[in-house]
């Protein structure tokens, strides 16, 4: 008896295979995202401790690891539920956030 016969008897629907490219992207993007964000959070705390005040840049750097964890956890949940589109979107959000932080960090508007 093969697997298609057993699914007909039990009534279970066969699950589609998970994307290996998505799994690789999730691992790479999370490694690329978490390491710089922890460094930025440390710089944010260091900046607050130096002058005792908090500005927009320090606040953004301090909250970045928390902001990063929400979509990363959601992407693993979506991957576990085999919702690949949502997992692609959620795992790419930290990379977009890093780009936003870099643009704002070097922007003369928020100095």
C-alpha positions in Angstrom: 0.0 0.0 0.0 1.5 3.4 -0.9 0.9 6.8 0.7 -1.8 7.8 -1.7 -3.9 4.8 -0.7 -3.5 5.6 3.0 -4.6 9.2 2.5 -7.7 8.0 0.7 -8.6 5.7 3.5 -8.0 8.2 6.4 -9.5 11.2 4.6 -6.3 13.2 5.3 -5.2 15.6 2.6 -1.5 15.4 1.6 0.4 18.5 2.7 2.5 20.4 0.2 6.2 20.3 0.8 7.9 23.2 2.5 10.1 25.5 0.4 13.8 25.0 1.0 14.5 28.5 -0.5 12.1 30.0 2.1 13.9 28.2 4.9 17.3 29.3 3.7 16.1 32.9 3.4 14.5 32.9 6.8 17.8 31.7 8.4 20.0 34.1 6.4 17.7 37.1 6.9 17.4 36.5 10.6 21.2 36.2 11.1 21.7 39.3 9.0 19.0 41.2 10.9 19.6 40.3 14.5 23.3 40.9 14.7 23.2 44.5 13.5 20.1 45.3 15.5 21.7 44.1 18.8 24.7 46.4 18.0 22.3 49.3 17.3 20.4 48.6 20.6 23.7 48.7 22.4 24.6 52.0 20.8 21.2 53.4 21.6 21.7 52.5 25.3 25.2 53.9 25.3 24.0 57.2 23.7 21.3 57.5 26.3 23.7 56.9 29.1 26.2 59.5 27.8 24.0 62.6 27.9 21.0 61.4 29.9 18.5 62.4 27.3 16.7 60.4 24.6 16.1 61.5 21.1 14.4 59.8 18.2 17.5 58.1 17.0 18.3 56.6 20.4 14.7 55.5 20.8 14.7 53.8 17.4 17.9 52.0 18.2 16.8 50.9 21.6 13.5 49.4 20.4 14.9 47.8 17.3 15.4 44.3 18.7 11.9 44.2 20.0 10.5 45.4 16.7 12.6 42.8 14.9 11.4 39.9 17.1 7.7 40.2 16.3 7.9 39.5 12.6 10.6 36.9 13.1 8.5 34.9 15.4 5.5 35.4 13.1 7.5 34.1 10.1 8.3 30.9 11.9 4.7 30.4 12.9 3.6 31.0 9.3 6.2 28.6 8.1 5.0 26.0 10.5 1.4 26.5 9.2 2.7 26.3 5.6 1.6 29.8 4.8 4.6 30.6 2.6 3.5 34.0 1.3 3.1 35.4 4.8 6.4 33.8 5.9 8.2 35.5 3.0 6.7 38.9 3.9 7.3 38.6 7.6 10.9 37.3 7.3 11.7 40.2 4.9 10.4 42.9 7.2 13.5 43.1 9.5 15.7 43.7 6.4 13.5 46.5 5.4 13.6 47.9 8.9 17.4 47.8 8.8 17.3 49.8 5.6 15.0 52.3 7.3 17.3 52.6 10.3 20.4 53.1 8.1 18.6 55.9 6.1 17.4 57.6 9.3 20.7 57.2 11.0 22.6 59.0 8.3 19.9 61.5 7.6 20.6 65.1 8.7 16.9 65.6 9.5 16.9 63.7 12.8 20.3 64.8 14.2 
